[in-house]
Amino acid sequence: MAKEIFTHINRKVGELLTDVASGRIGLPDLQRPFVWSDSKVRNLLDSMLKGFPIGYIMLWESPCDFENKSQIGNNEKDYTQPRDLVIDGQQRLTALLAAIKGIKVKDSDYKERNIRISFNPLTREFAVWSQAYERSAEWISAVSYAFQAAERREETKFRRAFIKSLNEARERSQQPILSDDEEIAIEENLGDLLDLIYYQLPTLEVRAVASEEDVAEIFVRVNSGGQKLTEKNFIETLLSVYDNDIHKRINSFCRDSRIPRDNTSFNHILEADPVHLIRAAVGLAFRRAKLGYAYKLLRGRDLETKKTSQQTQAENLKRFREALDVVMDLNNWHTFMNIMAGAGYLRKSLVSSQNAVVFSYMFYLIGKTQFNVTPLDLRKIMTRWVFMATITGYFTDSPETAVESILNDMRNLSTPEEFIALLDREIRTNFTDDYFTSNLLRELVTSSTVSPIWKGYLASLNVLHHNVLFSTIPTVAFLTPGTNGLKSALDVHHIFPKNYLAKMGYDNDRDRNQIANYTYLDYQTNIDISDDAPSVYAANQRVRMGDEAYALSLEQNAIPLGFEYMTFETFLDQRRRLMASIIRKAYNFLSKD
């Protein structure tokens, strides 16, 4: 019989929560946004009170020597490094900590909040806290109050105070006070509530000898929900327990990227996620692109010898920490976001791939800090790189493999000129004549407005400062956040209106919604045109603007002159060619010395 790499036991909820509070069990979710609704937490407690199963907990033993460094007389955790890492059941444990211990969680904006679950000791009902339950003498407004009283060995005092308050409320409302049976029911129900800390939660404890792959496979096989344990799960768990200060800084940076404030990480292009920063830091520190390397490094793996040790872990964390300082440097962060904007990608709605932003940022930092490329030269090459990478979907299919290849090539470089030449070769390899005259045309045959091609075309309009169709205002003025009004001031218009095409026999949205049939119009112009036939609104706009301005407006928006008299198929073919020309023109503009 094969030797088991796990132990399956029942752990009391109270013991698990105590181990989390002391640091013996590492629980990262207290630092990350809590995704459960309050009603789900309520249902969890209700299931426990009824004796229903609530799932299981999966722990992974730390691979390094475990030490208990007890601290007395302060608020620090007893354990500087956890004995076990929570792999599955993080949300359940976080919910129980919040509801029972009164520990605050973080919402989607990383703001701390309480989860208060109310309890009716007469009816055994749970409810999500509200002012009504706070004011009602029938309810304990938060169950954490009862558990805190029990920890102080004051549960009898707490129960008597509740009964007294309820009787007084009933007297004020001229209702009968509690009967003996009701008082007994309150005592029993409160006792059952407090006994939830003795609830037996099935716990799978995986030994340290298990590899990351073993743990992931175990997770998949025992998880009935069909979920997968991701590399991100491992990384954030390890980071939170091995260096929680770093983990807090990462989450603060991510939180600030979502809230408009000066001197923070906020920008209009990317809402940072912890995995973004971790990717960039691992790439910068270790020249590795695959996320899987991150949790190996954080567990103390030497990538050359394949051995794990505390010394290696300390060395890896030091390198990671130093790289992260560079990644989260606001000057670096915002300078790169300006490079994104310079490539036409002014806001997150124009970015089809977050990987394109993150990996490009990694290259930017490597060029700046490891090859000492001058700011001007670095800006030029990275602007072209961003433009190419986003339009071609460079980081869409197997992005880690592509980046690993580039990082591997960088190991043989030593000068800033060589760094620039490497990226330039990769750009030219993807942006060939064949790409602009053939591949790009095929990619433009799509109805998806989330495609990198459509977004790349819009970015090109921004780069070239072309005006919105039938307008004297550049597209970039509408799309730049905080400048010329809201995005709602700009509408997507069907050049051949949908209703017009329907009358012509085109009843398929895929045909009518080809991106080659799209253009931007300002809000009022779009209303004025409405569903008019192209021959009608084109004539009106020509009269309004004059022949020269009208022709220039069509040219700047890749619309063939005389489009209103073309068949729809002919129009789409010619427009795609003109859109490709606009993209190429923008690239040539960015390539100027």
C-alpha positions in Angstrom: 0.0 0.0 0.0 1.3 3.4 -1.0 2.2 5.8 1.8 -0.5 8.4 2.4 0.6 12.1 2.0 -2.4 13.3 3.9 -4.3 12.9 7.2 -8.1 13.1 7.3 -9.5 14.2 10.7 -12.4 16.2 12.2 -11.4 19.6 13.7 -13.5 21.7 16.0 -14.4 25.1 14.5 -13.2 26.8 17.7 -9.8 25.2 17.5 -9.4 26.1 13.8 -10.3 29.7 14.5 -7.9 29.9 17.4 -5.1 28.5 15.2 -5.9 31.1 12.6 -6.0 33.9 15.1 -2.6 32.8 16.6 -1.0 32.4 13.2 -0.5 28.6 13.5 -2.8 28.3 10.4 -2.1 30.8 7.6 -5.3 32.4 6.2 -4.7 34.9 3.4 -8.3 35.9 2.8 -8.3 38.4 5.7 -6.1 40.6 3.5 -8.1 40.0 0.3 -11.6 41.1 -0.7 -14.2 38.8 0.8 -16.5 37.6 -2.0 -19.3 36.0 0.0 -22.5 37.9 0.6 -23.7 38.4 4.2 -26.7 36.2 3.5 -24.3 33.3 2.6 -22.6 33.8 6.0 -26.0 33.7 7.6 -26.8 30.4 5.8 -23.5 28.9 6.9 -24.3 29.5 10.5 -27.9 28.2 10.1 -26.6 25.0 8.5 -24.2 24.4 11.4 -26.9 25.0 14.0 -29.1 22.5 12.2 -26.2 20.0 12.1 -25.9 20.1 8.3 -22.5 19.6 6.5 -20.8 22.7 5.4 -17.9 21.2 3.4 -14.4 20.6 4.4 -11.1 22.4 5.1 -7.9 21.5 3.3 -4.5 22.4 4.9 -1.0 22.1 3.6 1.9 21.6 6.0 4.7 24.1 5.7 7.8 22.6 4.0 10.2 24.5 6.3 11.1 23.9 9.9 8.4 25.1 12.1 9.0 27.4 15.1 6.8 28.6 17.8 8.0 32.1 18.8 5.5 33.1 21.4 4.9 36.7 22.2 3.5 37.7 25.5 1.9 41.1 26.3 1.4 42.4 22.8 -1.0 41.9 19.8 1.4 40.0 17.6 0.6 36.5 16.5 2.2 33.7 18.4 3.6 32.1 15.3 5.9 34.0 13.0 5.4 31.4 10.4 2.3 29.2 10.0 2.4 25.5 10.5 -0.3 24.9 8.0 -1.5 26.8 4.9 -5.2 26.9 4.0 -5.7 25.7 0.5 -9.4 25.1 0.5 -12.1 26.5 2.8 -10.6 30.0 3.0 -13.9 31.7 2.5 -15.6 29.5 5.1 -13.0 30.2 7.7 -13.0 33.9 6.9 -16.8 33.9 7.2 -16.6 32.1 10.6 -13.9 34.4 11.9 -15.9 37.5 10.9 -19.2 36.3 12.3 -18.0 34.6 15.5 -14.9 36.5 16.3 -16.1 39.9 15.0 -12.9 40.3 12.8 -13.3 42.8 10.0 -13.1 41.7 6.3 -12.3 43.8 3.2 -14.9 44.6 0.5 -14.2 44.8 -3.3 -12.7 48.2 -2.8 -10.4 46.9 0.0 -12.4 48.8 2.6 -12.8 47.1 6.0 -16.2 46.2 7.1 -17.9 44.1 9.7 -20.1 41.1 9.0 -22.8 41.0 11.6 -25.2 38.1 11.7 -28.2 38.5 14.1 -29.8 35.7 16.1 -33.2 35.2 17.7 -32.7 33.0 20.8 -36.5 32.2 20.9 -37.0 31.2 17.3 -33.4 30.0 16.5 -33.4 32.2 13.4 -30.4 33.9 11.9 -30.6 37.1 9.9 -28.3 39.6 8.2 -27.9 42.6 10.5 -30.0 45.7 10.0 -31.1 48.6 12.2 -34.4 46.8 12.8 -32.6 43.9 14.5 -30.3 46.3 16.3 -33.3 48.0 17.9 -35.3 44.8 18.5 -35.0 43.3 22.0 -36.0 39.9 20.5 -32.7 39.7 18.7 -29.0 39.5 19.5 -27.8 42.0 16.9 -24.5 40.3 16.3 -23.7 36.7 17.4 -20.1 37.8 18.0 -21.3 39.5 21.1 -22.5 36.2 22.5 -19.2 34.4 21.6 -17.1 37.2 23.1 -19.1 37.0 26.3 -18.4 33.2 26.4 -14.7 33.8 25.9 -14.8 36.0 29.0 -16.8 33.2 30.8 -19.7 35.6 31.1 -22.3 33.7 29.1 -24.7 33.5 32.1 -24.4 37.2 32.6 -25.0 37.8 28.9 -28.1 35.6 28.9 -29.6 37.2 32.0 -29.0 40.7 30.5 -30.7 39.6 27.3 -33.8 38.2 29.2 -34.0 41.3 31.3 -33.9 43.6 28.3 -36.5 41.5 26.5 -38.9 41.5 29.5 -38.5 45.3 29.9 -39.3 45.8 26.2 -42.4 43.6 26.5 -43.6 45.5 29.5 -43.2 48.8 27.7 -45.3 47.4 24.9 -47.8 45.9 27.3 -47.0 42.3 26.3 -46.6 39.4 28.7 -43.1 38.8 30.0 -41.2 35.7 29.2 -42.7 32.4 30.5 -40.5 29.9 32.2 -40.6 27.7 29.1 -39.5 30.7 26.9 -36.6 31.4 29.3 -35.6 27.7 29.1 -35.8 27.9 25.3 -33.6 31.0 25.3 -31.0 29.3 27.5 -31.0 26.1 25.4 -30.8 28.0 22.1 -28.1 30.3 23.2 -26.2 27.2 24.4 -26.6 25.6 21.0 -25.4 28.8 19.4 -22.3 28.9 21.5 -21.7 25.2 20.9 -21.0 25.9 17.3 -17.4 26.3 18.3 -17.5 22.5 18.8 -18.9 21.8 15.4 -16.8 19.1 13.8 -15.4 20.3 10.4 -13.8 17.6 8.2 -10.2 18.6 7.7 -7.8 17.2 5.1 -4.2 17.9 6.2 -1.7 17.4 3.3 1.9 16.8 4.4 4.8 19.0 3.4 6.3 16.3 1.2 3.4 16.8 -1.2 4.3 18.9 -4.3 2.3 21.8 -5.6 1.1 19.5 -8.4 0.0 16.8 -5.8 -1.9 19.4 -3.8 -3.7 20.7 -6.9 -4.6 17.2 -8.0 -5.9 16.3 -4.5 -8.0 19.5 -4.5 -9.6 18.7 -7.9 -10.4 15.1 -7.0 -12.0 15.9 -3.6 -13.8 19.1 -4.6 -17.3 18.3 -5.7 -17.9 21.7 -7.2 -15.5 21.0 -10.0 -13.3 24.0 -9.1 -9.6 24.1 -9.9 -6.9 25.2 -7.5 -5.0 27.9 -9.4 -1.5 29.1 -9.2 -2.9 32.3 -8.0 -4.4 30.5 -5.0 -1.0 29.1 -4.1 0.9 32.3 -4.5 -1.4 34.6 -2.5 -1.6 32.0 0.2 2.1 31.6 0.5 2.8 35.3 0.2 0.3 36.2 2.9 1.8 33.8 5.4 5.5 34.0 4.6 5.7 37.8 4.3 2.5 39.4 5.3 3.9 42.9 5.2 4.5 42.4 1.5 1.1 41.0 1.1 -0.5 44.0 2.8 1.5 46.4 0.6 0.4 44.6 -2.5 -3.3 44.7 -1.5 -3.0 48.4 -0.5 -1.5 49.1 -3.9 -4.3 47.2 -5.6 -7.0 48.9 -3.5 -5.6 52.4 -4.4 -5.6 51.6 -8.1 -9.4 51.5 -7.9 -10.0 54.8 -6.1 -9.3 58.1 -7.8 -6.8 59.9 -5.6 -3.6 61.8 -6.2 -0.2 60.2 -5.3 -1.6 56.7 -5.5 -1.6 53.8 -7.9 -4.9 54.9 -9.5 -4.9 55.1 -13.2 -7.5 54.8 -16.0 -5.9 51.8 -17.8 -5.5 49.0 -15.3 -7.0 48.1 -11.9 -4.1 46.2 -10.4 -4.6 42.7 -9.1 -2.1 41.1 -6.8 -1.2 38.6 -9.5 -0.2 41.4 -11.8 2.3 42.8 -9.4 3.6 39.3 -8.5 4.1 38.5 -12.2 6.0 41.7 -12.8 8.2 41.2 -9.7 9.1 37.5 -10.5 9.9 38.5 -14.0 12.1 41.4 -12.9 13.9 39.5 -10.1 14.2 36.0 -11.6 13.6 36.5 -15.3 10.7 34.1 -15.2 7.4 34.5 -16.8 5.5 31.4 -15.7 3.4 32.1 -12.7 4.1 28.6 -11.4 7.6 29.7 -10.6 6.3 32.2 -8.1 5.0 29.7 -5.6 8.1 27.5 -6.0 10.3 30.4 -5.2 8.2 31.5 -2.3 8.3 28.1 -0.8 12.1 28.2 -0.9 12.8 26.3 -4.1 16.2 26.7 -5.8 15.2 26.5 -9.5 18.6 25.1 -10.4 19.0 22.4 -7.7 15.2 21.8 -7.3 15.8 21.7 -3.5 13.8 23.6 -0.9 15.3 25.2 2.2 14.6 28.1 4.6 17.9 29.8 3.5 16.8 29.7 -0.2 13.4 30.9 0.8 14.9 33.9 2.7 17.1 34.7 -0.3 14.2 34.4 -2.8 11.9 36.6 -0.6 14.7 39.3 -0.4 15.0 39.4 -4.2 11.3 39.3 -4.6 10.8 42.1 -2.1 13.5 44.3 -3.8 11.9 43.8 -7.2 8.4 44.5 -5.8 9.7 47.9 -4.6 10.6 48.7 -8.1 7.3 47.4 -9.5 5.2 49.4 -7.0 7.3 52.6 -7.4 4.7 55.1 -8.4 7.1 57.0 -10.8 7.7 53.7 -12.7 4.0 52.8 -12.6 2.6 56.0 -13.9 5.4 56.6 -16.4 4.5 53.3 -18.0 0.8 54.1 -17.9 1.7 57.3 -19.9 3.5 55.1 -22.4 0.3 53.0 -22.7 -1.6 56.3 -23.4 1.0 57.4 -25.9 0.3 54.2 -27.8 -3.4 55.2 -28.0 -4.6 53.0 -25.1 -6.0 55.8 -22.9 -8.4 53.8 -20.7 -9.1 50.2 -19.7 -12.0 49.8 -22.1 -9.5 50.0 -24.9 -7.2 47.3 -23.5 -8.3 43.8 -24.6 -5.6 42.0 -22.6 -4.4 42.8 -19.1 -1.4 40.5 -19.8 -0.3 42.9 -22.5 -0.1 45.7 -19.9 1.6 43.6 -17.2 4.2 41.8 -19.3 5.0 45.0 -21.2 5.5 46.7 -17.8 7.9 44.0 -16.9 9.9 44.6 -20.0 9.9 48.3 -19.3 11.3 47.8 -15.8 13.9 45.4 -17.0 15.0 47.9 -19.7 15.2 50.7 -17.2 16.8 49.0 -14.2 18.9 46.2 -15.7 20.0 47.6 -19.1 19.9 51.3 -18.2 18.1 52.3 -21.4 17.7 56.1 -21.5 14.2 57.4 -20.7 13.6 58.7 -24.3 14.8 55.5 -26.0 12.9 53.3 -23.6 9.7 55.3 -24.1 10.0 55.0 -27.9 10.6 51.2 -28.0 8.0 50.5 -25.4 5.4 52.6 -27.1 5.9 50.6 -30.3 6.0 47.4 -28.4 2.7 48.1 -26.6 1.1 49.1 -29.9 2.2 45.9 -31.6 1.5 43.5 -28.7 -2.0 44.7 -28.0 -3.2 44.8 -31.6 -1.7 41.4 -32.6 -2.9 39.7 -29.4 0.7 38.8 -28.7 -0.1 37.9 -25.1 -3.3 36.1 -25.8 -2.2 32.5 -26.7 0.4 30.9 -24.4 1.7 34.3 -23.2 4.0 32.8 -20.6 5.8 30.8 -23.2 6.3 33.8 -25.4 7.6 35.9 -22.6 9.9 33.1 -21.3 11.4 33.0 -24.8 12.2 36.7 -24.7 13.5 36.7 -21.2 15.7 33.8 -22.1 17.1 35.8 -25.0 17.7 38.7 -22.7 20.2 36.6 -20.6 22.7 36.9 -23.5 22.4 40.7 -23.6 24.5 43.3 -21.8 23.9 46.7 -23.4 20.9 49.0 -23.8 21.3 48.9 -27.6 21.0 45.1 -27.5 17.8 45.3 -25.4 16.2 47.7 -27.8 17.3 45.6 -30.8 15.8 42.5 -29.3 12.3 44.1 -28.8 12.6 45.8 -32.2 13.2 42.5 -34.0 10.2 41.0 -32.3 8.0 43.9 -33.3 9.2 43.7 -36.9 8.6 39.9 -36.9 5.0 40.5 -36.1 4.4 43.7 -38.0 5.4 42.6 -41.5 4.1 43.8 -44.8 2.1 40.5 -45.1 0.5 41.2 -41.7 -0.8 44.7 -42.8 -1.9 43.6 -46.2 -3.2 40.1 -45.5 -3.5 38.9 -41.9 -4.8 42.1 -40.6 -7.6 42.2 -43.2 -8.7 38.7 -42.1 -8.7 39.7 -38.5 -10.9 42.7 -39.3 -13.6 40.3 -40.4 -15.3 40.1 -37.1 -18.3 41.5 -35.2 -16.6 41.5 -31.8 -16.0 44.9 -30.4 -13.9 43.4 -27.7 -11.4 42.1 -30.3 -7.9 43.6 -30.1 -8.3 44.7 -33.7 -11.2 47.1 -33.0 -9.5 48.4 -30.0 -6.3 48.8 -31.9 -8.1 50.7 -34.6 -9.5 53.1 -32.0 -6.0 53.4 -30.4 -4.7 54.4 -33.9 -7.2 57.2 -34.2 -5.9 58.4 -30.8 -2.3 58.3 -31.9 -3.0 60.1 -35.2 -5.4 62.7 -33.5 -8.0 62.0 -36.1 -11.3 63.7 -35.6 -14.6 61.9 -34.8 -16.6 61.4 -38.0 -18.4 64.6 -39.1 -16.8 66.5 -36.2 -13.9 68.9 -35.6 -13.1 67.3 -32.2 -10.4 64.5 -32.1 -11.5 61.1 -30.9 -8.7 61.3 -28.3 -10.5 64.3 -26.7 -13.5 62.2 -26.1 -11.7 59.1 -24.9 -9.1 60.8 -22.6 -10.5 60.5 -19.1 -11.3 63.7 -17.3 -11.1 66.0 -20.4 -13.8 66.7 -22.9 -16.8 65.1 -21.2 -17.9 61.6 -20.4 -17.6 58.6 -22.7 -21.4 58.8 -23.1 -20.8 61.9 -25.2 -19.5 59.5 -27.9 -21.7 56.8 -29.5 -20.9 53.8 -31.7 -22.8 54.3 -35.0 -23.6 51.8 -37.7 -22.4 53.4 -40.9 -25.0 51.3 -42.7 -27.8 51.5 -40.0 -29.1 48.2 -38.8 -32.7 49.0 -39.7 -31.6 50.1 -43.2 -29.7 46.8 -43.6 -32.7 44.8 -42.4 -34.9 46.4 -45.1 -32.1 45.4 -47.6 -32.5 41.8 -46.5 -29.6 41.6 -44.0 -31.3 39.9 -41.0 -28.2 38.5 -39.4 -26.6 40.6 -36.6 -23.2 39.1 -37.3 -23.3 40.7 -40.7 -24.8 44.0 -39.6 -22.5 44.3 -36.6 -19.2 43.9 -38.4 -16.7 46.2 -36.8 -16.0 47.5 -40.3 -19.6 48.9 -40.1 -18.8 50.8 -36.9 -17.6 54.3 -36.3 -17.7 56.8 -33.5 -20.1 59.8 -33.7 -20.7 62.4 -31.1 -24.0 62.0 -29.3 -26.0 64.7 -31.1 -24.8 63.7 -34.6 -25.8 60.1 -33.9 -29.3 61.3 -32.9 -29.6 63.5 -36.0 -28.6 60.6 -38.3 -30.6 57.9 -36.5 -31.7 55.3 -39.1 -31.3 57.4 -42.2 -30.0 55.7 -45.3 -26.3 56.4 -46.0 -27.3 58.4 -49.1 -29.5 60.7 -47.1 -27.2 61.5 -44.1 -24.0 61.6 -46.2 -25.6 64.2 -48.5 -26.7 66.3 -45.4 -23.3 66.1 -43.8 -21.5 67.0 -47.1 -23.7 70.2 -47.4 -23.1 71.0 -43.7 -19.3 70.5 -43.7 -18.4 71.4 -47.3 -16.8 69.0 -49.8 -13.2 69.3 -48.5 -13.9 68.9 -44.8 -16.4 66.1 -45.6 -13.8 64.2 -47.6 -11.1 64.6 -44.9 -13.6 63.4 -42.3 -14.2 60.2 -44.3 -10.5 59.7 -44.9 -9.6 60.1 -41.1 -12.2 57.5 -40.2 -11.3 55.0 -42.9 -14.5 55.4 -44.8 -14.3 55.2 -48.6 -15.5 58.2 -50.6 -18.8 57.4 -52.2 -19.6 54.7 -49.7 -23.3 55.6 -49.7 -23.6 54.2 -53.3 -21.7 50.9 -52.7 -23.1 47.5 -51.9 -22.7 46.5 -48.3 -20.2 43.8 -49.2 -18.1 46.2 -51.3 -18.2 48.8 -48.6 -17.0 46.3 -45.9 -14.1 45.1 -48.1 -12.9 48.6 -48.8 -13.3 49.9 -45.3 -11.3 47.0 -43.9 -8.4 48.0 -46.2 -8.7 51.6 -45.1 -8.8 50.6 -41.4 -5.7 48.5 -41.9 -4.0 51.5 -43.5 -5.0 53.7 -40.5 -3.4 51.1 -38.1 -0.2 51.0 -40.3 -0.1 54.8 -40.4 -0.3 55.0 -36.6 2.5 52.4 -36.3 4.7 54.4 -38.8 4.0 57.6 -36.8 5.2 55.9 -33.6 8.3 54.6 -35.4 9.5 58.0 -36.3 12.9 59.0 -34.9 
